[in-house]
Amino acid sequence: MKILRHLLSKKEKRKLFEELSSIYKYVVEEKANIKKLKVERITTTNNEIELILINEFPSFFKYYNKYYPTLHLIAEIISNKGTNYVKEAFKYAVVDEGALKPLLRGADVMKPGIKETNGFKKGDTVIIFLINKWIPIVIGEALKDYNEQQERGKIIKNLHRIGDKIWDISEKIVKRKRL
């Protein structure tokens, strides 16, 4: 799989940040420094994956014309601003250890597996954490409102997880940056 890199122009950066800031609080805070930021779009030759790098850090990925934060970005925000910031800035759900293996294989989140949440509505981006550790393991999209009278079934679509292609490409970029 070949990876193509494209440095965004000022106009492309402005358009991207307008779209991102309408969805994600964290980006709004960074928008003030947009001129100083190096923003790149990475795509695979088959256009299966599109990643946005901000200052050479894998920050967002695109899935069906919508941008989502990468697990690397969420982990970076936690290390810089703390878990409470993430809990306020994003919708989240906490799952127990029994859900870990299926989720890392790509399974969607089932409602009975959710042990804690700040509530979410259909279409919301939801960060999935492992119980008692606050480790982000999945980025998903809510398939239904959490408060619906459903007790069983899929409630969050698994879009990005530890060990998937987005993770692997992001890991290579992060490791290369550290060297």
N, C-alpha and C positions, 0 to 999 in steps of 0.2 A: 504494500500500500504506500503510494507516494503522497507526500504532504506538500501542499502549495502554500506559500506565505505571501500576503499582500499588506503593505503598509497603507493605512487609511489616510486619505487627504483630510484637510481641515473640515471641508464640507461633509464628508462621510462621517468623520468623528462627531461633528455636531448633531447630525441626524441620528446616529446610533445612540448618543447620550441622551437625546430628547426621548427616544423610545424607551431606553433603559430606566431613565429617571422617573418616567410615568409609572413604572412598575416597582422599582426597588429603591427604598429609602437610602441605602448605603451609597448608591451611585450619585444621588443628589448631592451628598456631602463632598464627593470627589469632583463634581462637575466644575467647581470653581477653578480647578487647576487643569482644565481640559487642554489648554494650549501646550502645557508642559508634558502631557502624557504621550507616550509612544503607544499607539493602538494598531494592532495587526489582526487580520483575519486569516485564520488557518483553515484550509479545506483539504479533504482527501480527494484524490483524483476522481473517485466515483461520486463525489459530493454527498457521501454518507454522513460525514461529520463536518460541522463548522464550529470552530472555536474562536473566541475573541480573547486576544492577549492584551492586557493593559500593563505597560512597562515590563513586557516579557513574562507576565504572569498569567496563567490560564484562568480567566475570570468568568466567562459566560460561554454557553453552548446554545446552539439553535436547534429547535425541534419543531417541525411544522410551523415555520414562520413566527415562532415565539422564542424569546431568549430566556434562559434559566441560568442561575448561578452554578458554578462548578463546585464540587465538594472541596476542592482546594481553596476556593475563595471563601467558603463558609468557615473552613478550618483557620484560614488566615484572619478572618474577622474575629473569630473566637480568641485567637492568640493575641490580637491587638486590642480588642474592645471588650472581650468577655462574653460569656454565655448569655447573660441577661440582655445584652445588646441584641444578640441574634434572636432571642425569644421575643423581643419587642419589634424588631424590624421585619421578621418573617413569620409566616404561619409554620407551625411545627407539630410533629407528633412523635411520641416516644413509644418504642416497641420493646418487648421483652427479648431475652436471649434466644428463646425458641424460634423467633422470627428471623434471626440473623442469617442462617444458612440459606433458607429459601429466598430471602431478599437479595443476597449476594449472587444467587443464581439467576436473578432477574424476575422473580415473582412479584406480583403487585401486592400492596398492603391490604390486608383484610381488616375489617372493622374490629372484630374481637381481639386482634393483636395490639390494638392501640391502648396504651396504659395511661397516657396523659396527652393533652393537646391544648392549644390556645384557641381552638375552633377554626374552621375553614369552610369556605364555600366552593361549590363546583367551579373548576377552572383555576383556583388558587395554586400557586407554587407552594409546596409543602416540603420542609426539610425533615427527614426522618432521622431520629437519634436513637442510639442504643441506651436502654434504661440504666440509670445510675452512673453512666460514664460520659454522657453528653458528647459522644463521638458521632459526627455526621456520617451516615452510611449510605443514604439514598436521597436523591432529589426526585421529587415526584409532582404529579399534578392531580388535584382532587377531582375524582370522577363524580362525586356527589357531595352535598352539604353534610358536614359531620352530624348535625342535629336532626337529620332525617330519621324517621322511625324505622330504620333498617338495623337489624341486629347482626346480620351475616353478610358475607360477600365482599367483593372488591370495593375499596373506597378511594385508594390512591394508586395511580398508575406509576410504575417504576420507570423513570426516564434515564437516570444516571446513577451508577452505583460504584462502590469500590471494586476495582478489578475489570470494569468494562473497557471498551475501546477509548472512550473519552478520558477515563482515568489513566489508562496506559500512556496515551499521547501526552497528557498533562504531566504525568510523572517524569517522562523523558525530558520535557521542557524544564521542569523545576530542578531536576538533577543537573542538567546542563548549565543552568543559571548559577547553581551553587559552586560549580567547578571553577 
